[in-house]
Amino acid sequence: MTGRPISLASGVLPDFSPWETVSAAAASGFDATGIWVDPKTWTASTTRETKARFAATGIPVLDVEVIWLRPGADDPDHLRILDIGAELGAANALVVSSEPDIARAAEKLRRIADHAREVGVRASLEFGLFTEVKSLTAACALLDLCGDPDVGLLIDPLHLERTGGHPADLAAVPRHRFAYAQFCDAPADGPPPDDVGAIITEAIDLRLMPGEGALPLPALLNALPPSLPLSIELRSKALRDGYPDPADRARALAKATRAYLARWEG
């Protein structure tokens, strides 16, 4: 067992229900799991079944996703995602932004953070080239403008690398901003930064097991606070094709991740 809790990111099992994700995470030895909340398909029955599975397994919810800020009026589904997360016992909610106006994005993020705090969930902002928050610097600027110290900064090693960031850059980020982080590996070279389609394809289909790629994962782990939970965000077509059973897929990922972390800690 490593010193860092690991959580099964919901994107690892996009082809299964939320309650099947819970069962797979518990059966494979993850310390927690994430849950994808799609307001279009989520019903009261989904909540009941998922809560029952959490109660049966005893595994906690690290995060729910995704709250996607967009131009225009506030989306009431964003508050619903937070409410569902709170009912499930989620600690965090993942937020990304496609709002190009930073002032409006900050206002929307502040309203999300206010509601999150009311229901006992913490919002964390993720950046990436596929969003309007395209770098660590841009994310920090948005957080500063938002002005809410409770909003977290979610680091994904793939997005940090592809946006030109480095683990050393995290030293300038206040420690309280880190609620949890994502974790995966990838090749050294990625798509051109202006090819959004290819960037999205890499993010959802081409990630690698920890240690199989060239991302500076040891430096990242050293830069993050000790014992910070890691959401193992390993979206991979090869993993999905190779392990059609959800528990088998989660088990393979947990084994590879724990082996990598054990080598790093050793």
N, C-alpha and C positions, 0 to 999 in steps of 0.2 A: 504494500500500500504506500502510495506517495503522499507527500505532505500537502499537495494541492488537490482540492476536491475537483473532480471532473464531472461535467454534465453532458448528457446527450443532446446536442442541438436538434431542434425540431426538423431542420432541413435535411438531416441524414435520412429521415424516413418520410419523405413527402407523399409516398404512395400508401400510407397507412393512417388510420384514425388516431385522434389524440389519445384515446385510452389504450390503443395498441402500442403507441409510443411509450406510454408510461410502463406498460408491462415489459416491453423490450429493454428499457433502461434498467428496470429492477432486476430482470433475469440475467443481464450481462454484467452486473456489478458496478454500474455507474452510481455516483453519489447523489445525482439529481438529474432532472431532465428539463428540457424546454418544451413549450407547447405552441404550435402555430394556431392562431385564432383567426379564422376566416368568418367575418360577420355575416357574409352572404349565406353560409351553410350552417353556421353554429346555431343550435337550438337549445331550449331548456333540457331536452333529452341528452344532448351532447354534454352539457354541464353535469348532469346527474351521473352519467356513465363514467365520465372522466374523474369526477370526485370520488366515485365508488372505487375506481381502480387505484387512485392515490391512497385512499384509506386502506385498501387491501394490501398494498405493497409497502406503504410507509415511506416511500421515496418523496423528497421535496421537489418543488417547482423552482428552478433557478430563474427562468424568464418566460414571458410570452411575447410573441411577435406577430405582425409587425405594424407599428403605427407609422404611416407614411404621410408626412406633411406635404400638401400640394397647394398650388395657387388657388385662390378663391376663398369661399367661406369655410369656417371650421367644419370638419366632418364629424357628425355625432357618433359615428362608428368608432372613432378613436376613444371616446370616453367609454363606450361599451366594451372595447377590448380591455381597458383598464379595469372595468368593473368585473369582467369575467376572470381576469387574472387575479384580482383580489379574492374572488369567491373560491378560486382554486388554491389560493395560498401562495401565489407567485411573489418572489422577492423583487423582480425587475421587469421592465417592459422595454423592448428595443424600439428605438425611434430613428427614422431616416427622413431626409427632407429633400423634396424637389421644388421647394418654394425659392425662386431666384432672388427675391428681395430679402436681404438679410434682416432688415428691421421687422418685416412681417413674419419672417420665419422665427425670429426671437420671441415675438409676441405669442405666436401659436405654441411654441415650445414652452413658454412660461405658463400658458393656460393648461397645457398637458401636464406639466409638472405640478401645478396646483391641485388638479384633480387626482393625480397619482398619489400625492401626499395625503390627501383626504381619505383615500381608500387603502393606504398602507403599501403602495407599490412604488418603486423608484424608477423613474425614466432614465434611460441611458441613450445617448446620441451616438450613432455610428456614421462614419464618413466613408466615401468611396467615389471613384470616378463615375459611377453610374448614377450618382446623386448630384445635387447642387452644392453639397459640402464636400469638396473634392480633395481635401488634404487635412492633415492634423492641424495645421495653422488655421485653416478656415473653420474647423470644428471648434477650436479654442476661442476664436473670435466670436462665433455664434453663442457659445456658452457664456462668454463674458458679457455680451450684449443682452442675453436672456436675464442674467443677474440672479439666477436661482442656484445657490450652492448645492442643492440636493440633486441636480441633474448630473448624471454620470457621463463619462466618456468611454465608449466601448471601442477597444482596439481589436481589429482583425488583422493578423499578421500578413495575410494576402493583400488586403487593401492598403495597409501601411507601406508595404513594399512597392506596390504598383502606383501609388501616389507620390513616390519619391521620398518617403519618410524613412527614418532609421530608428532602431530601438533607443539609441542615445538621446533622441529628441524627447523622449518621454520624461527625462529628468526635469524638464521645465514645467511639467504638468503637476499641479497640486495633487498630492496623494489622495485627498478625499474624493477626487473625481472618478477614481477607479472602483466600481462596484463589482465588476467581473470582466473577463476578457474572453475573446474567442481564440481558437487554436487550430492550426492545420499546417500543412506544408504545401509547397508548389515549386515548379521549376524556377530557375534564376530569371529567365526571360519570359515576359508575358506579352500580351497583345499590344499594339500601338495605343497610346493613351487616348487617341481620338476615335478609336473603334469601339463604341459603346456596346454594340452587339457582341463582339468577341470578348469584351471584358465581362459581360454578364454570363456568357457561355462558360468562360473559365471559372467564374465564381460558383456556378451551380452544377457544373459537370466535370471539372478537371482538377479538383483539389487532390492532394496526395496525403498519404499517411505520414505522421510525424517521422522525420528522419529519411524519408524517401525523396525529398526535394532539396532545395538549396536556400530556403528562407533562413534568416539568421535567428533561429528559434532559441538557442542558448542565450544570446544577447537579449532577446525579448523577455525571456523568463527572468533574467537577472535585473531587467529594468522595471519589471512590475512588482508591486508589493508582495511580500511573502504570503503564501497561503491564499492568494487571490483565486477564487473559483475560475475554472476554465470551461467554457462551453466549447465542446469539440465540434467545430463547424466544418465538417468534412463532407461537403456535397460532392458527390462523385458518381458519374455514370458507371464507371468500372465497379465501384463498390455496390451500387444498386443491382447491376447485372450479375455480379459474382455472388451476391448474397440476397436472393429473393425473399428469404425468411427474415422478418424484422429482428428477432432475437439473435439470429446468427450474424446478421450485419452489425448490430450493436456490439455483440460480443467480440467480433474481429477488430472493431474500432477501439473498444476499451482495452483489449489486450495489447494492441500496437501502441496506444497512447501511454499506458502505464509502463510498458517496457521502455519507451523513449524517456519518460520522466524519471524512471529509476536510473537509467544510464546518466542522465544529466545530474541528478542528485548525488550519484555515486562518485 
